[in-house]
Amino acid sequence: MFSILRFTVGLGCIIFLSGCFGESYDFSSPEITLTSSHLMSEDTYDLAKASVDWEGEAHEETNDFQAFASEQEVIQVNSGSTASLTLSHQDFQLDDFQVSLWKGDEEEELDLEYGEFEFPDSTGSYVLEVNISSESGNVQYAGNIEVINIHSKNG
């Protein structure tokens, strides 16, 4: 009788503790999704990883960032619109998160608040650069952005 009770309590503890260890963590470099409001809808785009220096992953470096970004799918956004960036996971301590727009050789750092920023009012082609740094490493992302003025097309 006592051995059945010990077995039942032991089995219950094992089942209970196995639930505590059931969490899974992703230690790979995260993907980044850009969400942009376009008229009445929201469009999402995955940004391409240009350079990766992340613990446990092969080191990749893009020599010509501007050329790499211009090869990506064009993302059309409305001038002055707000966009957000979402990490696929954050199983790491984020140390730095920087967003810049490049027009030719001119860089404009964008203010990032709660993962959101605003595109400029000036129309044209831009390169979006996103850099994250953490204790696990660094990743640089690229986007090929075309800022348009939808309001002028509609009259």
C-alpha positions in Angstrom: 0.0 0.0 0.0 2.8 2.4 1.0 4.7 1.6 -2.2 1.7 2.3 -4.4 1.3 5.7 -2.6 5.0 6.5 -3.1 4.8 5.5 -6.8 1.7 7.7 -7.3 3.3 10.7 -5.6 6.5 10.2 -7.5 4.8 9.9 -10.8 2.7 13.0 -10.0 5.9 15.0 -9.3 7.5 13.9 -12.5 4.5 14.9 -14.5 4.3 18.2 -12.7 8.0 19.0 -13.2 8.0 18.0 -16.8 5.5 20.8 -17.5 8.1 23.3 -16.1 10.7 22.2 -18.5 8.4 22.3 -21.5 9.3 25.8 -22.6 11.3 26.1 -25.7 13.7 28.9 -26.7 14.9 30.1 -30.0 18.5 31.0 -30.0 18.8 31.8 -33.7 18.9 35.4 -35.0 15.4 36.8 -35.3 13.5 37.6 -38.5 12.1 41.2 -38.7 8.7 42.1 -40.2 7.9 45.6 -41.4 4.2 46.5 -41.1 3.0 49.5 -43.0 -0.4 51.1 -43.2 -1.4 51.6 -46.8 -4.7 53.4 -47.1 -7.3 51.2 -45.2 -5.1 48.1 -45.0 -1.9 47.0 -43.3 0.8 45.3 -45.4 3.6 43.2 -43.9 7.0 42.5 -45.4 9.9 40.4 -44.2 13.2 42.3 -44.3 16.2 40.5 -45.7 19.2 39.7 -43.5 22.2 41.5 -45.0 24.9 40.7 -42.4 24.8 38.2 -39.6 27.2 37.8 -36.7 25.2 35.7 -34.3 26.3 33.1 -31.7 25.7 29.6 -33.2 25.2 30.8 -36.8 27.6 31.1 -39.7 29.1 34.6 -40.0 27.6 36.3 -43.1 28.6 39.8 -44.3 27.3 41.8 -47.3 30.0 43.9 -48.9 27.8 46.3 -50.7 24.7 46.9 -48.5 23.1 49.4 -50.9 23.3 47.0 -53.9 22.0 44.1 -51.7 19.0 46.3 -50.5 18.2 47.4 -54.1 17.9 43.7 -55.1 15.1 43.2 -52.6 11.3 43.4 -53.4 10.2 47.0 -53.6 8.0 48.0 -50.6 5.7 50.9 -51.4 4.7 53.1 -48.5 2.8 56.4 -48.2 4.8 59.5 -47.5 4.6 60.4 -43.8 3.0 57.1 -42.9 3.8 55.1 -39.7 5.4 51.7 -39.8 6.3 49.2 -37.2 9.0 46.6 -36.9 8.3 43.2 -35.2 11.0 40.7 -34.2 10.0 37.0 -34.8 11.2 36.2 -31.2 13.1 37.9 -28.5 14.8 35.1 -26.6 17.8 37.4 -26.0 18.6 40.7 -24.3 18.2 43.5 -26.9 21.0 46.0 -26.4 20.5 48.3 -29.4 17.9 48.8 -32.2 18.6 51.3 -34.9 16.6 52.2 -38.0 17.9 54.4 -40.9 16.8 55.4 -44.3 19.4 55.9 -47.0 18.8 58.1 -50.1 22.0 57.7 -52.1 24.9 58.4 -49.7 22.8 60.4 -47.3 21.7 58.6 -44.1 18.7 59.7 -42.0 18.4 58.0 -38.6 14.8 57.5 -37.7 13.3 57.8 -34.2 12.1 54.4 -33.1 9.4 54.5 -30.3 7.8 51.2 -29.2 8.9 49.6 -32.5 7.3 52.3 -34.6 8.7 55.0 -36.9 7.6 57.4 -39.6 8.6 57.5 -43.2 9.6 60.9 -44.6 7.2 63.2 -46.5 9.7 63.3 -49.4 8.8 60.8 -52.1 11.4 58.6 -53.8 13.5 55.5 -53.5 15.2 54.7 -50.2 17.1 51.9 -48.6 15.9 50.9 -45.2 18.6 49.7 -42.8 17.8 48.0 -39.4 20.5 47.0 -37.0 20.0 45.0 -33.8 22.7 44.2 -31.2 22.5 41.8 -28.3 24.7 39.7 -26.2 24.1 37.0 -28.8 25.5 39.1 -31.7 24.5 41.6 -34.4 22.2 41.5 -37.4 21.8 44.0 -40.2 18.5 43.9 -42.2 17.7 45.6 -45.5 14.6 46.9 -47.2 14.0 48.4 -50.7 11.5 51.3 -50.0 9.6 53.5 -52.4 7.9 56.4 -50.7 4.9 57.5 -52.7 2.2 60.2 -52.2 -1.1 58.3 -52.6 -3.1 61.5 -51.9 -1.7 63.2 -55.1 -2.7 60.2 -57.2 -6.3 60.3 -56.0 -6.8 64.0 -56.7 
